[in-house]
Amino acid sequence: MADEGLFVSIKNMAATLVAVVHTRLDILSTDLEEGRERLMSLLVMAFVSLFCLCVGVVLLAIFIVVAFWDTHRLLVLGLLTSIFLVAGAVLCGLAIRALKAMPRLFKASLIELAKDKQHLDS
């Protein structure tokens, strides 16, 4: 009888410990998601600033084309267009790949802790 009471007590304590760890990890995951949302707002500001810089680069490209207007305008325009299109496509592909690969933090750990808690409760 005493062994059964001790076993039940240890089982209850383990279930409580797993529940506490699960709660803490869930809170940590929520905090990290909020941090990711803040990061996204910073990225929006970064994209706006990049847009402004890109407009400046485009205006610089137009200036260069106008400067070479009498001699090699088509060559300069073709080279600048190619450089911008290739760079934009490569960076867009890298950004999309990085965003798709971003998983929820601690997702697997939370699932496993929920399984442990359910197993100890039964």
Backbone torsions as a table, in degrees:
resi	resn	phi	psi	omega
1	MET	NA	-46.8	-178.0
2	ALA	-64.3	-35.2	179.0
3	ASP	-66.2	-38.4	178.8
4	GLU	-65.8	-41.5	178.4
5	GLY	-63.7	-40.4	178.4
6	LEU	-66.2	-42.0	179.3
7	PHE	-63.8	-43.1	178.5
8	VAL	-64.0	-40.9	179.5
9	SER	-63.5	-44.3	178.8
10	ILE	-65.1	-39.9	179.1
11	LYS	-63.7	-43.0	178.3
12	ASN	-65.2	-40.3	179.1
13	MET	-65.5	-40.3	178.2
14	ALA	-65.5	-40.6	178.4
15	ALA	-63.7	-40.2	177.8
16	THR	-64.6	-43.2	179.0
17	LEU	-61.5	-44.3	179.0
18	VAL	-63.5	-40.3	178.9
19	ALA	-63.7	-40.4	178.9
20	VAL	-65.4	-45.3	179.3
21	VAL	-63.1	-41.2	178.5
22	HIS	-60.7	-44.6	179.3
23	THR	-63.2	-43.5	-179.1
24	ARG	-63.9	-43.3	179.5
25	LEU	-67.5	-35.3	177.2
26	ASP	-64.5	-42.0	177.4
27	ILE	-64.4	-43.0	178.7
28	LEU	-62.6	-41.3	178.5
29	SER	-63.0	-41.8	178.1
30	THR	-63.8	-42.3	178.3
31	ASP	-61.9	-41.3	180.0
32	LEU	-68.5	-34.6	175.9
33	GLU	-65.8	-39.6	176.2
34	GLU	-63.7	-39.1	176.0
35	GLY	-63.1	-37.4	177.9
36	ARG	-66.6	-37.0	176.8
37	GLU	-64.7	-40.6	176.1
38	ARG	-63.3	-39.5	178.1
39	LEU	-62.4	-38.9	178.6
40	MET	-63.5	-39.8	178.1
41	SER	-65.8	-36.9	175.6
42	LEU	-65.6	-36.4	177.8
43	LEU	-65.3	-37.0	177.0
44	VAL	-61.2	-45.7	177.9
45	MET	-62.5	-38.1	178.6
46	ALA	-65.4	-39.7	178.5
47	PHE	-65.8	-38.0	177.4
48	VAL	-64.4	-42.9	178.4
49	SER	-66.1	-37.4	176.2
50	LEU	-64.8	-37.3	176.6
51	PHE	-59.8	-46.2	179.7
52	CYS	-62.0	-41.8	177.7
53	LEU	-64.8	-37.8	179.1
54	CYS	-65.4	-39.9	176.2
55	VAL	-60.8	-41.0	176.6
56	GLY	-62.0	-40.7	178.9
57	VAL	-66.4	-40.3	178.4
58	VAL	-63.2	-42.9	177.5
59	LEU	-64.0	-36.0	175.5
60	LEU	-64.8	-40.6	177.9
61	ALA	-62.8	-41.7	177.2
62	ILE	-62.2	-40.8	178.0
63	PHE	-60.7	-43.2	179.9
64	ILE	-64.8	-42.5	178.8
65	VAL	-62.0	-43.4	179.1
66	VAL	-64.5	-36.2	179.3
67	ALA	-65.1	-33.8	179.2
68	PHE	-100.2	19.9	-172.9
69	TRP	-58.2	-38.6	-175.8
70	ASP	-82.0	-19.9	-174.7
71	THR	-110.1	-63.6	-172.6
72	HIS	-131.1	48.1	-174.3
73	ARG	-63.0	-41.6	-178.2
74	LEU	-70.5	-37.9	178.5
75	LEU	-64.5	-47.4	179.8
76	VAL	-64.1	-43.4	179.5
77	LEU	-63.6	-42.4	178.1
78	GLY	-64.6	-43.4	179.1
79	LEU	-64.0	-47.1	-179.6
80	LEU	-64.5	-40.5	178.0
81	THR	-63.2	-44.4	179.0
82	SER	-61.8	-44.8	-179.9
83	ILE	-60.7	-46.4	-178.1
84	PHE	-66.5	-41.8	-178.9
85	LEU	-67.1	-43.4	179.5
86	VAL	-65.4	-46.4	179.4
87	ALA	-62.1	-43.1	179.2
88	GLY	-63.9	-42.5	-179.8
89	ALA	-66.1	-43.1	180.0
90	VAL	-64.5	-46.9	-179.6
91	LEU	-66.3	-36.5	177.7
92	CYS	-65.3	-44.0	177.4
93	GLY	-61.4	-42.0	178.7
94	LEU	-65.4	-40.4	180.0
95	ALA	-66.7	-42.5	179.0
96	ILE	-64.4	-42.4	179.1
97	ARG	-63.3	-40.6	179.8
98	ALA	-67.6	-38.5	179.5
99	LEU	-69.9	-37.0	179.2
100	LYS	-69.7	-28.7	-176.9
101	ALA	-85.3	0.3	-176.0
102	MET	-85.8	104.1	179.7
103	PRO	-86.2	167.7	173.3
104	ARG	-70.8	133.5	-177.8
105	LEU	-68.2	139.1	176.3
106	PHE	62.2	19.3	-178.2
107	LYS	-61.0	-48.4	-179.1
108	ALA	-64.9	-38.4	179.1
109	SER	-64.8	-41.9	179.1
110	LEU	-64.8	-38.9	178.1
111	ILE	-64.1	-44.6	-179.8
112	GLU	-65.7	-40.3	178.2
113	LEU	-65.8	-35.9	176.6
114	ALA	-65.0	-39.8	176.6
115	LYS	-64.1	-42.7	178.5
116	ASP	-61.7	-44.1	179.8
117	LYS	-62.4	-44.5	-179.8
118	GLN	-64.4	-39.8	179.4
119	HIS	-65.8	-40.9	179.6
120	LEU	-72.4	-29.4	179.3
121	ASP	-72.1	-29.9	-177.9
122	SER	-85.7	NA	NA
